[in-house]
Amino acid sequence: MIFLSPSQTCTQELDRIARKYGASYKVLDWEAGDLEELNLRNIRVEEKGPPAEDPPDILWDLVPDADILIVHFCPVSKKLIDSSKNLEVIATMRTGLSNIDTVAAEERGIPVINLPGRLADSVSEYTIGLMIAETRNIARAHEDIRKGRWTKYFGNFSFCFELAGKTIGLVGFGEIGKKVALKLMNFSVEIIVYDPYVSEEAIRGLGAQKVELDRLMSESDIISIHTNLSGSSKRMIGKAQISLMKPTAYLINTARAAVIDKDALYTALRSNSIAGAALDVFWQEPVDMADPILQLENVTVTSHLAGTTKDALLKSIYKLTGRLEPFYERLSSGLKGD
């Protein structure tokens, strides 16, 4: 078994598995010079697929004899999959599968396991936190007090509102979007959803209403992005969509920056065509401190923290190893998949 996501908790869980099933494992790191390089490499893989980056050199020597391959960000290309002789399963500690060539795995009959919703609680909580922080000026007030200013009225004073009675638009209704909807219920809001891949019945079952994107953009008081980045979702929130927003509306993004057209958003914020935005993700990470968006007064920004909780990491590790349990059992009994 090969595990490319080293941490103390990971190795402790692998030790438990090794003792229980008589397995051996090798822990590797997909090394990068620093966090910025790691983020850039990860973004390249998300945008261009697994061949965009190379895995650790040693992996080419280990994969041919491995039964299980577990990764986090490390790319798993067709070439790497084809080099394997014994792989029974490929698993990733991520929600998405952009770093794994799932077509190549399917051709070889190798199942791929991911963790949809692994960050749903962390990101949904953070999303609602950003909604309140931006509309109620929490971060701006904090910054002003630290600078010696006791500010009571900010630029959005005339549309600094309560959530109760407002319309919240969710773009994307996967595990995170659903959790946001559930947690917003106690705020007495109306929730509308755009997601062409989720049925009207499923959306209605969580107390929300399915609508087309243009309607969501024009009717929402707060719009929150929860869609994966793909060819169809890249820049899906562009100039035309942003122009439909109310001048009192806010845009929240804890998903992927590239879902929004950066220039269109910047123009709308700078001209006060919309009330404001809260961004936890950027088009380049770490963000360039000279980025003009950072100079705007009507933006709350954070450093891609929405999914960064100890709970999310622990739950991911235990959930993944639990889903791999049938493979450990079969391999320990000497059986191989058909």
C-alpha positions, 0 to 999 in steps of 0.5 A: 500500500502506498500513501501520499499524504503524510501526517501523524494521524495518517501514519497512526491509522496506517499502523492500525491497518497494518497490524490488523491485516498484516499489511505493509505500507510506504508513505511518500510526499508529493514535494513542493518547494513551498506552499505557493508552489504546491498550490500552483501545481495543484491548480495546474492539475485541476485545470489540465488533468493528471499529466500536467504534473509529475508524481514523485520519481520513486512512485514509478518504482513502487506502483508496479507492485502496489495493491492500493494507492492512496493520494491527496493532491498527487496526480495519478495519470494513465501512464502511472496506472498502466505501470501497475500490475497489482492495483486493486483500488486507487483512493483520494482524500479529496472530494473531486477526482481531477488529479486521477485519470478515472477513464484509464482506471476504469479501462483497467477495472480499477475502482476509484474511491473519493470522499464527496462531502468530506469538507461539507460541514467545515465549508458550509459553516465558513460560508455562512460566517462569510455571509455575516462577516461581509454584510455586517462588516465584522472584518472591517470593524476589526481592522479599523479598531486595530488601526485606532478607528471606532467606525460605526457606519461603513460604505454599505450602511444602507444595505447592511441587513439581517439575513432573516427574510432575505433570498439566498441563491446557491450556485451548486447543490452538492454536499456543501450546497445542501449543508449550507441550505440546511444550516440556513433554515434557522435564519428564516431565509428563502433559498433558491438554487441553480444546479442543472444536475440536481432534480427539482424534487431533491432541491424542494426536499431541502426547503429550497426552490430550483431556478435558472441561473439568470433568475438566481442572479437577479433575485438573490440578496446573497449569492454563494458559489458551491460548484466544482470547477470544470470546463462548463463552470469556468467563468460561468459567473461572468459580466452578463450574470453579475450585471443582473445582480441587485446593487444591494446584493453580495457574492460569496465564493468558497468554491473555486475562483475561476468559476467567476470572471475576475475582471467582471467582478472587480469592475462591479465592485469598484463601481459599486454596481453590487454591494460587496463580496467575500472571497476565500479563494483566488485566481492565484494562490497565495494571492498577489498582495498587489492584486487590485481586489485587495484594495477595494473596501467592499470585499472581505478576503480570507486565505482559502481557509473554509475547509481547514479544520482539524475535524475535517482532516480526521474525518477524511482519514477515518472515512477513507480507511473505512471505505477501503476496509473491504479491500484490506480484508480481501487482500489479507485473505489472499483474494484478488478482484475479478 
